[in-house]
């Protein structure tokens, strides 16, 4: 395929800090266009490389699944385009003076896609399930400070906390805290979601397509398009061809080279992301239990080289925290620049020679994974570390990742506007993803607790700086870089707002002409 020069519409998302501080199928028929922007018409076809691996929001980690679920389910709070916390299924909330009680006032007239009315019992049942250790919910740690949740009346929910949590409203915005009916059949919901989102589930053909239709009873107003089809096209180049032929109207790429092949009249919006690329180290594995081994790995890797090799330099080297109000300084680490001699000295201190390690790598979930892994493999070889790569399809990778069944993992993790929402579930000893993190300490437990309890931005900034310092000094993981998403939209597609957290929630605002 010929390469076209690209004139990008560079969309730099302004990251709102106020709320943070306070808390080859291209031959398929093209979609029908919308000929009347005042009516709900037309199907928007979104090209994706991978089918969803789950339709249950509480356990979703795959980006493709989250993009679908964000449009079928609702949450008590939401993020706006600038990542400020705004009302969702709760139209307001009150926080007690001591921060130990939050009262949420629910919207009137909201219904689920099965026709049942939304009320406080649904919120309590959903959150109690998420908090249940047996549920394996991804966001259970978001409720770490919550002692109890009660339905005060059908439209009021009261949360009682053991300690103040300034970030709690923001922790209720991710779709992994979605509200389902209190009597939901989870086995049935895995096949047919029952939510309050802007769209409702219509049909799915495994590994081919998943279609959502506009929800006329959506509390935010019926979408302007009749349906969204997520069409599985495993190859990015084939998605580009489908965009150019008109068979696909939207796609989100994470590869700058692919984005550069998209020609007019398709428009590309480049959006910096809170998500971060990292090499995760499991310090509970015997081979990685010595901090000197982990520091050797950290010092041996040139992050800029990984970024340049895998993502054409389109991004920024990062430390642990990407939340804008608390962003880490990547120079504040034991080896700000690659240092092979220091890496070898760390290995000598550990008494290690001819070290061989294994890393899991996702294929198909995001475009740069294998290139990152191969570059890291080559760099570690220079200091005497052999890295064996186990490349897995996305479903198998996620299963191994969630179970913490790896020595090392090349990963792309989603970021949140508040660092406690990003890392409290990973690096606290009771975090529900601590098996994935492979590291915790009493000091970190105390720091995370202090960060949740404080409403003072300067104090919280210092706390998360200390957290980042321990993570770097202990080489818990090797943080690599943040990157961009490239949202491609065909002519006639208007109204979509890309977000720094990767959310596609604003599909509800799209019009087709």
ChimeraX attribute file (.defattr): number of C-alpha atoms within 10 A of each C-alpha:
attribute: neighborCount
match mode: 1-to-1
recipient: residues
	/A:1	7
	/A:2	7
	/A:3	11
	/A:4	12
	/A:5	11
	/A:6	15
	/A:7	12
	/A:8	13
	/A:9	13
	/A:10	12
	/A:11	16
	/A:12	15
	/A:13	18
	/A:14	14
	/A:15	20
	/A:16	18
	/A:17	19
	/A:18	14
	/A:19	19
	/A:20	25
	/A:21	21
	/A:22	17
	/A:23	24
	/A:24	14
	/A:25	18
	/A:26	20
	/A:27	11
	/A:28	12
	/A:29	10
	/A:30	17
	/A:31	18
	/A:32	14
	/A:33	16
	/A:34	21
	/A:35	12
	/A:36	13
	/A:37	13
	/A:38	10
	/A:39	14
	/A:40	19
	/A:41	21
	/A:42	21
	/A:43	23
	/A:44	28
	/A:45	23
	/A:46	24
	/A:47	30
	/A:48	25
	/A:49	24
	/A:50	26
	/A:51	25
	/A:52	24
	/A:53	19
	/A:54	19
	/A:55	20
	/A:56	25
	/A:57	26
	/A:58	25
	/A:59	20
	/A:60	21
	/A:61	17
	/A:62	19
	/A:63	19
	/A:64	19
	/A:65	19
	/A:66	26
	/A:67	18
	/A:68	25
	/A:69	29
	/A:70	24
	/A:71	27
	/A:72	29
	/A:73	25
	/A:74	26
	/A:75	23
	/A:76	27
	/A:77	26
	/A:78	23
	/A:79	22
	/A:80	16
	/A:81	19
	/A:82	17
	/A:83	23
	/A:84	17
	/A:85	25
	/A:86	17
	/A:87	20
	/A:88	19
	/A:89	25
	/A:90	20
	/A:91	14
	/A:92	15
	/A:93	17
	/A:94	12
	/A:95	15
	/A:96	11
	/A:97	9
	/A:98	8
	/A:99	18
	/A:100	18
	/A:101	22
	/A:102	21
	/A:103	20
	/A:104	25
	/A:105	22
	/A:106	23
	/A:107	18
	/A:108	15
	/A:109	11
	/A:110	19
	/A:111	18
	/A:112	23
	/A:113	24
	/A:114	13
	/A:115	12
	/A:116	11
	/A:117	14
	/A:118	24
	/A:119	24
	/A:120	22
	/A:121	20
	/A:122	19
	/A:123	27
	/A:124	22
	/A:125	20
	/A:126	20
	/A:127	22
	/A:128	17
	/A:129	17
	/A:130	25
	/A:131	21
	/A:132	11
	/A:133	12
	/A:134	8
	/A:135	13
	/A:136	16
	/A:137	21
	/A:138	21
	/A:139	27
	/A:140	24
	/A:141	25
	/A:142	27
	/A:143	22
	/A:144	21
	/A:145	19
	/A:146	20
	/A:147	13
	/A:148	15
	/A:149	20
	/A:150	17
	/A:151	19
	/A:152	15
	/A:153	12
	/A:154	14
	/A:155	17
	/A:156	19
	/A:157	22
	/A:158	21
	/A:159	20
	/A:160	18
	/A:161	18
	/A:162	13
	/A:163	19
	/A:164	26
	/A:165	27
	/A:166	24
	/A:167	25
	/A:168	22
	/A:169	22
	/A:170	26
	/A:171	27
	/A:172	24
	/A:173	21
	/A:174	24
	/A:175	28
	/A:176	25
	/A:177	27
	/A:178	27
	/A:179	28
	/A:180	28
	/A:181	24
	/A:182	16
	/A:183	10
	/A:184	14
	/A:185	12
	/A:186	15
	/A:187	10
	/A:188	11
	/A:189	15
	/A:190	13
	/A:191	14
	/A:192	18
	/A:193	25
	/A:194	26
	/A:195	28
	/A:196	29
	/A:197	28
	/A:198	28
	/A:199	30
	/A:200	27
	/A:201	24
	/A:202	15
	/A:203	14
	/A:204	17
	/A:205	11
	/A:206	11
	/A:207	15
	/A:208	16
	/A:209	20
	/A:210	20
	/A:211	21
	/A:212	22
	/A:213	20
	/A:214	26
	/A:215	24
	/A:216	17
	/A:217	19
	/A:218	23
	/A:219	18
	/A:220	14
	/A:221	13
	/A:222	18
	/A:223	24
	/A:224	23
	/A:225	25
	/A:226	21
	/A:227	24
	/A:228	25
	/A:229	22
	/A:230	27
	/A:231	27
	/A:232	22
	/A:233	23
	/A:234	19
	/A:235	16
	/A:236	22
	/A:237	16
	/A:238	16
	/A:239	30
	/A:240	26
	/A:241	20
	/A:242	23
	/A:243	27
	/A:244	18
	/A:245	14
	/A:246	20
	/A:247	24
	/A:248	29
	/A:249	25
	/A:250	27
	/A:251	24
	/A:252	23
	/A:253	24
	/A:254	20
	/A:255	20
	/A:256	21
	/A:257	13
	/A:258	16
	/A:259	26
	/A:260	16
	/A:261	17
	/A:262	24
	/A:263	19
	/A:264	14
	/A:265	12
	/A:266	20
	/A:267	21
	/A:268	27
	/A:269	19
	/A:270	24
	/A:271	24
	/A:272	23
	/A:273	23
	/A:274	23
	/A:275	23
	/A:276	24
	/A:277	23
	/A:278	22
	/A:279	23
	/A:280	24
	/A:281	26
	/A:282	24
	/A:283	23
	/A:284	15
	/A:285	14
	/A:286	9
	/A:287	15
	/A:288	20
	/A:289	15
	/A:290	19
	/A:291	18
	/A:292	22
	/A:293	26
	/A:294	26
	/A:295	27
	/A:296	27
	/A:297	26
	/A:298	32
	/A:299	27
	/A:300	26
	/A:301	26
	/A:302	21
	/A:303	26
	/A:304	18
	/A:305	19
	/A:306	23
	/A:307	24
	/A:308	14
	/A:309	16
	/A:310	21
	/A:311	22
	/A:312	14
	/A:313	16
	/A:314	19
	/A:315	19
	/A:316	18
	/A:317	21
	/A:318	23
	/A:319	24
	/A:320	28
	/A:321	28
	/A:322	24
	/A:323	22
	/A:324	17
	/A:325	20
	/A:326	23
	/A:327	17
	/A:328	20
	/A:329	17
	/A:330	21
	/A:331	12
	/A:332	14
	/A:333	20
	/A:334	16
	/A:335	21
	/A:336	14
	/A:337	16
	/A:338	17
	/A:339	17
	/A:340	22
	/A:341	13
	/A:342	17
	/A:343	26
	/A:344	24
	/A:345	16
	/A:346	21
	/A:347	25
	/A:348	14
	/A:349	14
	/A:350	15
	/A:351	11
	/A:352	16
	/A:353	11
	/A:354	11
	/A:355	14
	/A:356	12
	/A:357	16
	/A:358	15
	/A:359	19
	/A:360	26
	/A:361	27
	/A:362	25
	/A:363	19
	/A:364	20
	/A:365	23
	/A:366	18
	/A:367	20
	/A:368	22
	/A:369	21
	/A:370	20
	/A:371	16
	/A:372	25
	/A:373	26
	/A:374	17
	/A:375	18
	/A:376	21
	/A:377	20
	/A:378	14
	/A:379	22
	/A:380	21
	/A:381	15
	/A:382	14
	/A:383	23
	/A:384	18
	/A:385	23
	/A:386	17
	/A:387	20
	/A:388	15
	/A:389	18
	/A:390	16
	/A:391	18
	/A:392	16
	/A:393	13
	/A:394	20
	/A:395	19
	/A:396	14
	/A:397	22
	/A:398	19
	/A:399	11
	/A:400	16
	/A:401	23
	/A:402	19
	/A:403	13
	/A:404	19
	/A:405	16
	/A:406	21
	/A:407	19
	/A:408	25
	/A:409	26
	/A:410	23
	/A:411	22
	/A:412	21
	/A:413	16
	/A:414	18
	/A:415	21
	/A:416	25
	/A:417	31
	/A:418	26
	/A:419	26
	/A:420	27
	/A:421	23
	/A:422	23
	/A:423	22
	/A:424	25
	/A:425	24
	/A:426	21
	/A:427	26
	/A:428	24
	/A:429	19
	/A:430	16
	/A:431	22
	/A:432	24
	/A:433	25
	/A:434	21
	/A:435	21
	/A:436	22
	/A:437	25
	/A:438	24
	/A:439	22
	/A:440	19
	/A:441	12
	/A:442	9
	/A:443	13
	/A:444	22
	/A:445	17
	/A:446	13
	/A:447	19
	/A:448	21
	/A:449	20
	/A:450	17
	/A:451	25
	/A:452	24
	/A:453	19
	/A:454	21
	/A:455	18
	/A:456	13
	/A:457	17
	/A:458	12
	/A:459	13
	/A:460	23
	/A:461	18
	/A:462	14
	/A:463	22
	/A:464	23
	/A:465	19
	/A:466	16
	/A:467	25
	/A:468	23
	/A:469	19
	/A:470	16
	/A:471	21
	/A:472	22
	/A:473	17
	/A:474	19
	/A:475	25
	/A:476	25
	/A:477	24
	/A:478	24
	/A:479	23
	/A:480	27
	/A:481	25
	/A:482	23
	/A:483	25
	/A:484	24
	/A:485	25
	/A:486	26
	/A:487	22
	/A:488	24
	/A:489	21
	/A:490	21
	/A:491	16
	/A:492	15
	/A:493	19
	/A:494	14
	/A:495	14
	/A:496	17
	/A:497	20
	/A:498	25
	/A:499	25
	/A:500	24
	/A:501	23
	/A:502	20
	/A:503	20
	/A:504	18
	/A:505	25
	/A:506	18
	/A:507	23
	/A:508	24
	/A:509	16
	/A:510	16
	/A:511	26
	/A:512	25
	/A:513	14
